[in-house]
Amino acid sequence: MSRFDMTTWQEQGQEPEADDTREGRSDRDVKRWRILTARVRESALRNRWSKSDVARKSDVPLGTFSPWLAGKYPGRLDEINRKIGTWLDGLSEALALSTSLAMKPGFIDMRISREVSDVLMLAHQMSKVVVITLNAGLGKTDSCKRYCEINPHAWRVVASPHIKTPHAMLVDLVAALKITQSNPARLARSIGDWFVNRGAPCLLIIDEAQHLTDETINQLRLFSDEYRCGLALVGNNEIYTTLGSNRGKAKAQLTRRIIRKLERRRPYEEDVNKLISAWKIDEERAVKYLQGLAQKPGGLDNIDATLQFASIIAAGDERPVELQHIKTAWENRPGDELR
């Protein structure tokens, strides 16, 4: 790509003279030239293209393009107008397609989503404890968010290394549920009363629950015991390390209340194909490549992140997303989250 100079595109030049006695230089051709040169300047400035870049992309020799743009081209305007117009229309179509592809598809009704929803519903209706462990990138967080969106008596709180002790978790719950209570000794009781006053079964979803201490889990368990609020511990397999740290009576009290465990390490093939289809990728080699990415650490998220990046690359090439764009996006993916 040649060096970009904004000033070269700000020079308006002159307007070619219409001449009805000459073929290809009618008043209509001049009006068409006026529209096209404005579109060319707008596209070039947006993409930081030089005149040489535009000439190459539009397949018009620079020695022809420059005088055409400046209104000094002595030959037929209609032929150059046609070539430039065809290129601009193709560019608009490619950019529109790439823009639509760059947007991650909304919630997709996948098999794993239904399984997560069924387990959450069980805990919700029976006011019991469930454990959901899915490897990263399989959609557990999106599934939990979706459940809370369509169930008004379900709430999701995210645990973290900073929110793992009983007091820290209670403080976060009070804030999430918008409960007014400043007395530390009353936090648990205020939360429990709040659940009871809902007048319907409640569900508390703790995402990233592998960060919790066993004391915090036992505190949360009391909401199920005393206030009939279902509890879903959602995270990765490290949850079982935390549960295993409980000993004796405390461990028995917790494990006997777990009525269902859902564990999944790899995405379902049907979910992989459904996601690829939602991205409107149907070229066989590209589909197979994406299916392979879904089996790597990161699962379904590999597809979303890679195709978003590939869409940006494809937009620069003025083409729909193709296999080479996908490969380039995966091989040059930013950060370590997909590695």
C-alpha positions as CSV (number, residue, x, y, z in Angstrom):
1,M,0.0,0.0,0.0
2,S,1.3,3.4,-0.9
3,R,1.8,6.2,1.6
4,F,-1.5,7.9,2.5
5,D,-1.7,11.7,2.1
6,M,-5.1,13.2,3.1
7,T,-4.4,16.5,1.2
8,T,-4.4,14.7,-2.2
9,W,-8.1,13.8,-1.7
10,Q,-9.1,17.3,-0.5
11,E,-8.1,18.8,-3.9
12,Q,-11.4,19.0,-5.8
13,G,-9.8,19.8,-9.2
14,Q,-12.1,20.9,-12.1
15,E,-15.3,19.5,-13.5
16,P,-15.2,17.9,-17.0
17,E,-17.2,19.7,-19.7
18,A,-20.2,17.9,-21.1
19,D,-20.2,17.5,-24.9
20,D,-23.2,15.9,-26.4
21,T,-21.4,15.7,-29.7
22,R,-18.9,13.3,-28.3
23,E,-19.8,9.8,-27.2
24,G,-19.4,9.1,-23.5
25,R,-19.3,12.7,-22.4
26,S,-22.9,13.6,-22.1
27,D,-24.4,15.7,-19.3
28,R,-25.6,12.5,-17.7
29,D,-22.0,11.1,-17.8
30,V,-20.7,14.3,-16.1
31,K,-23.4,14.0,-13.4
32,R,-22.4,10.4,-12.9
33,W,-18.7,11.4,-12.6
34,R,-19.6,14.0,-9.9
35,I,-21.3,11.3,-7.8
36,L,-18.6,8.7,-8.3
37,T,-15.7,11.1,-7.5
38,A,-17.4,12.0,-4.2
39,R,-17.8,8.3,-3.3
40,V,-14.2,7.6,-4.2
41,R,-12.9,10.4,-2.0
42,E,-15.1,9.3,0.9
43,S,-14.0,5.6,0.7
44,A,-10.3,6.6,0.3
45,L,-10.3,8.9,3.3
46,R,-12.1,6.3,5.4
47,N,-9.7,3.5,4.5
48,R,-6.6,5.7,4.3
49,W,-5.9,4.7,0.6
50,S,-3.6,6.6,-1.7
51,K,-4.5,7.3,-5.3
52,S,-2.3,4.5,-6.3
53,D,-4.2,2.1,-4.0
54,V,-7.5,3.1,-5.4
55,A,-6.3,2.8,-9.0
56,R,-5.0,-0.7,-8.3
57,K,-8.1,-1.8,-6.4
58,S,-10.4,-0.5,-9.1
59,D,-8.3,-1.9,-11.9
60,V,-8.0,1.5,-13.6
61,P,-4.4,2.6,-14.6
62,L,-3.1,5.4,-12.4
63,G,-2.4,7.4,-15.6
64,T,-6.1,7.2,-16.4
65,F,-7.5,7.4,-12.9
66,S,-5.7,10.6,-11.8
67,P,-6.9,12.8,-14.7
68,W,-10.4,11.2,-14.4
69,L,-10.5,12.2,-10.7
70,A,-9.2,15.7,-11.4
71,G,-11.8,16.2,-14.2
72,K,-9.1,16.4,-16.8
73,Y,-9.6,13.1,-18.6
74,P,-9.9,13.8,-22.3
75,G,-11.4,10.5,-23.3
76,R,-14.8,8.8,-22.7
77,L,-16.1,9.3,-19.2
78,D,-18.7,6.6,-19.4
79,E,-16.3,3.7,-19.6
80,I,-14.2,4.9,-16.6
81,N,-17.4,5.7,-14.7
82,R,-18.6,2.2,-15.3
83,K,-15.4,0.6,-14.0
84,I,-15.2,2.9,-10.9
85,G,-18.9,2.4,-10.2
86,T,-18.7,-1.4,-10.4
87,W,-15.7,-1.4,-8.0
88,L,-17.5,1.0,-5.5
89,D,-20.6,-1.1,-5.6
90,G,-18.6,-4.3,-4.9
91,L,-16.8,-2.6,-2.1
92,S,-20.0,-1.5,-0.5
93,E,-21.4,-5.0,-0.7
94,A,-18.3,-6.6,0.7
95,L,-18.1,-4.1,3.6
96,A,-21.8,-4.6,4.4
97,L,-21.3,-8.4,4.5
98,S,-18.2,-8.1,6.6
99,T,-19.9,-5.7,9.0
100,S,-22.8,-8.1,9.5
101,L,-20.5,-11.0,10.0
102,A,-18.3,-9.2,12.5
103,M,-21.3,-9.0,14.9
104,K,-21.4,-12.0,17.1
105,P,-24.8,-13.8,16.6
106,G,-27.2,-13.4,19.5
107,F,-28.3,-16.2,21.8
108,I,-28.5,-19.5,20.0
109,D,-30.6,-22.4,21.3
110,M,-28.0,-25.0,21.6
111,R,-28.1,-28.5,23.2
112,I,-25.7,-27.5,26.0
113,S,-27.9,-24.4,26.7
114,R,-30.9,-26.5,27.1
115,E,-29.1,-28.9,29.4
116,V,-27.9,-26.0,31.6
117,S,-31.4,-24.5,31.7
118,D,-32.9,-27.9,32.7
119,V,-30.5,-28.2,35.6
120,L,-31.0,-24.6,36.7
121,M,-34.8,-25.2,36.6
122,L,-34.5,-28.3,38.8
123,A,-32.6,-26.3,41.4
124,H,-35.0,-23.4,41.1
125,Q,-38.2,-25.4,41.5
126,M,-36.9,-27.8,44.2
127,S,-34.9,-25.2,46.2
128,K,-31.9,-27.5,46.1
129,V,-28.2,-27.4,45.1
130,V,-26.8,-28.2,41.7
131,V,-23.3,-28.1,40.3
132,I,-22.6,-27.2,36.7
133,T,-19.0,-27.6,35.4
134,L,-18.3,-26.8,31.8
135,N,-14.9,-26.2,30.3
136,A,-14.1,-22.6,29.2
137,G,-15.8,-21.5,26.0
138,L,-18.8,-23.9,26.1
139,G,-21.4,-21.3,26.9
140,K,-22.1,-21.7,30.6
141,T,-22.1,-18.0,31.3
142,D,-24.4,-17.1,28.3
143,S,-26.8,-19.9,29.3
144,C,-27.0,-18.6,32.9
145,K,-27.5,-15.0,31.8
146,R,-30.3,-16.2,29.5
147,Y,-32.0,-18.1,32.2
148,C,-32.0,-15.0,34.5
149,E,-33.4,-12.9,31.6
150,I,-36.5,-15.1,31.2
151,N,-36.9,-16.0,34.9
152,P,-37.6,-13.0,37.1
153,H,-36.8,-14.9,40.4
154,A,-33.3,-16.0,39.4
155,W,-30.2,-14.0,40.0
156,R,-26.6,-14.5,38.9
157,V,-23.5,-13.3,40.9
158,V,-20.0,-13.7,39.7
159,A,-17.4,-15.0,42.3
160,S,-13.8,-13.9,42.1
161,P,-10.6,-14.3,44.1
162,H,-11.6,-11.0,45.7
163,I,-15.2,-12.1,46.4
164,K,-14.8,-15.6,47.9
165,T,-15.1,-15.2,51.7
166,P,-18.5,-15.4,53.4
167,H,-18.6,-11.7,54.3
168,A,-17.4,-10.6,50.8
169,M,-20.0,-12.7,49.1
170,L,-22.8,-11.5,51.4
171,V,-21.8,-7.9,50.7
172,D,-21.9,-8.6,47.0
173,L,-25.3,-10.3,47.2
174,V,-26.8,-7.4,49.1
175,A,-25.6,-5.0,46.3
176,A,-26.7,-7.3,43.5
177,L,-30.2,-7.7,45.0
178,K,-30.4,-4.0,45.9
179,I,-31.0,-4.7,49.6
180,T,-30.4,-1.9,52.1
181,Q,-28.5,-3.3,55.0
182,S,-25.4,-1.8,56.6
183,N,-25.2,-4.1,59.7
184,P,-22.7,-6.9,58.9
185,A,-24.4,-9.2,61.4
186,R,-27.7,-8.8,59.6
187,L,-26.5,-9.4,56.0
188,A,-27.4,-13.1,55.8
189,R,-30.7,-12.7,57.5
190,S,-31.7,-9.8,55.3
191,I,-30.9,-11.7,52.2
192,G,-32.8,-14.7,53.4
193,D,-35.9,-12.6,54.3
194,W,-35.6,-11.0,50.9
195,F,-35.9,-14.4,49.2
196,V,-38.8,-15.4,51.3
197,N,-40.7,-12.2,50.6
198,R,-40.5,-12.9,46.8
199,G,-43.5,-15.2,47.2
200,A,-42.1,-17.6,44.7
201,P,-39.3,-20.1,44.4
202,C,-35.9,-18.3,43.9
203,L,-32.6,-19.3,42.4
204,L,-29.2,-18.0,43.1
205,I,-26.6,-18.7,40.5
206,I,-22.9,-18.3,41.5
207,D,-20.8,-18.2,38.4
208,E,-17.0,-18.9,38.6
209,A,-17.8,-20.7,41.9
210,Q,-14.4,-22.4,41.8
211,H,-13.1,-19.3,43.6
212,L,-15.3,-19.8,46.7
213,T,-14.0,-21.1,50.0
214,D,-15.7,-24.0,51.6
215,E,-17.0,-21.7,54.4
216,T,-18.6,-19.5,51.7
217,I,-20.3,-22.4,50.0
218,N,-21.7,-23.6,53.4
219,Q,-23.0,-20.1,54.0
220,L,-24.7,-20.1,50.6
221,R,-26.1,-23.6,51.3
222,L,-28.1,-22.1,54.2
223,F,-30.2,-20.1,51.8
224,S,-31.4,-23.4,50.4
225,D,-31.9,-24.9,53.8
226,E,-33.5,-22.1,55.6
227,Y,-35.1,-19.8,53.0
228,R,-35.9,-22.3,50.2
229,C,-33.7,-20.6,47.6
230,G,-32.2,-22.9,45.0
231,L,-28.4,-22.7,44.6
232,A,-26.4,-23.3,41.4
233,L,-22.6,-23.5,41.6
234,V,-21.3,-22.9,38.1
235,G,-17.7,-23.0,37.0
236,N,-14.9,-25.3,36.0
237,N,-13.8,-28.6,37.4
238,E,-11.9,-26.8,40.2
239,I,-15.3,-26.6,42.0
240,Y,-14.8,-30.3,42.9
241,T,-11.5,-29.4,44.6
242,T,-13.3,-26.9,46.7
243,L,-16.1,-29.3,47.5
244,G,-13.6,-32.0,48.4
245,S,-11.9,-29.7,50.9
246,N,-15.0,-30.0,53.1
247,R,-14.6,-32.6,55.7
248,G,-16.8,-34.8,57.9
249,K,-20.3,-33.5,58.8
250,A,-19.9,-30.3,56.7
251,K,-19.1,-32.2,53.6
252,A,-22.0,-34.6,54.1
253,Q,-24.4,-31.7,54.7
254,L,-23.4,-30.2,51.4
255,T,-23.0,-33.2,49.1
256,R,-26.4,-34.7,50.2
257,R,-28.1,-31.5,49.1
258,I,-26.6,-31.6,45.6
259,I,-29.3,-33.2,43.5
260,R,-27.8,-32.9,40.1
261,K,-24.4,-32.4,38.5
262,L,-23.8,-31.4,34.9
263,E,-20.3,-31.8,33.5
264,R,-19.1,-31.3,30.0
265,R,-15.6,-31.0,28.7
266,R,-16.1,-30.6,24.9
267,P,-18.8,-29.0,22.8
268,Y,-21.4,-31.1,21.2
269,E,-20.9,-31.5,17.4
270,E,-24.5,-30.2,16.7
271,D,-23.8,-27.0,18.7
272,V,-20.5,-26.4,16.8
273,N,-22.4,-26.7,13.5
274,K,-25.2,-24.5,14.7
275,L,-22.8,-21.8,15.7
276,I,-20.9,-21.9,12.4
277,S,-24.2,-21.8,10.5
278,A,-25.3,-18.7,12.6
279,W,-22.1,-17.0,11.4
280,K,-23.2,-17.8,7.8
281,I,-20.1,-19.8,7.0
282,D,-21.0,-22.6,4.6
283,E,-17.8,-23.2,2.5
284,E,-16.8,-26.8,3.3
285,R,-13.1,-26.3,4.0
286,A,-13.9,-23.3,6.3
287,V,-16.5,-25.3,8.2
288,K,-14.1,-28.1,8.8
289,Y,-11.4,-25.7,10.0
290,L,-13.7,-24.1,12.4
291,Q,-14.9,-27.5,13.7
292,G,-11.3,-28.2,14.5
293,L,-10.9,-25.0,16.4
294,A,-13.9,-25.8,18.5
295,Q,-12.1,-28.9,19.9
296,K,-9.2,-26.8,21.2
297,P,-9.1,-25.1,24.6
298,G,-11.6,-22.3,24.4
299,G,-14.3,-24.4,22.6
300,L,-17.1,-22.4,21.0
301,D,-15.5,-19.1,21.9
302,N,-12.7,-19.9,19.5
303,I,-15.3,-19.7,16.7
304,D,-16.8,-16.4,17.7
305,A,-13.5,-14.7,18.4
306,T,-11.8,-16.0,15.3
307,L,-14.6,-15.0,13.0
308,Q,-14.9,-11.6,14.4
309,F,-11.2,-11.0,13.7
310,A,-11.5,-12.7,10.3
311,S,-14.4,-10.3,9.4
312,I,-12.1,-7.4,9.9
313,I,-9.4,-8.9,7.8
314,A,-11.9,-9.7,5.0
315,A,-13.2,-6.2,5.1
316,G,-9.7,-4.9,4.3
317,D,-9.6,-7.3,1.3
318,E,-13.1,-6.2,0.2
319,R,-14.3,-9.8,0.2
320,P,-16.6,-12.0,2.2
321,V,-14.9,-14.1,4.9
322,E,-13.0,-17.0,3.4
323,L,-10.8,-19.8,4.7
324,Q,-7.6,-17.9,4.4
325,H,-9.1,-15.0,6.5
326,I,-10.1,-17.5,9.2
327,K,-6.6,-19.1,9.2
328,T,-4.9,-15.7,9.4
329,A,-7.2,-14.6,12.2
330,W,-6.6,-17.8,14.3
331,E,-2.8,-17.7,13.7
332,N,-2.6,-14.0,14.6
333,R,-5.2,-13.9,17.4
334,P,-4.5,-11.2,19.9
335,G,-3.8,-12.0,23.6
336,D,-3.5,-15.4,25.2
337,E,-7.2,-16.2,25.8
338,L,-7.3,-18.5,22.8
339,R,-3.9,-20.1,23.2
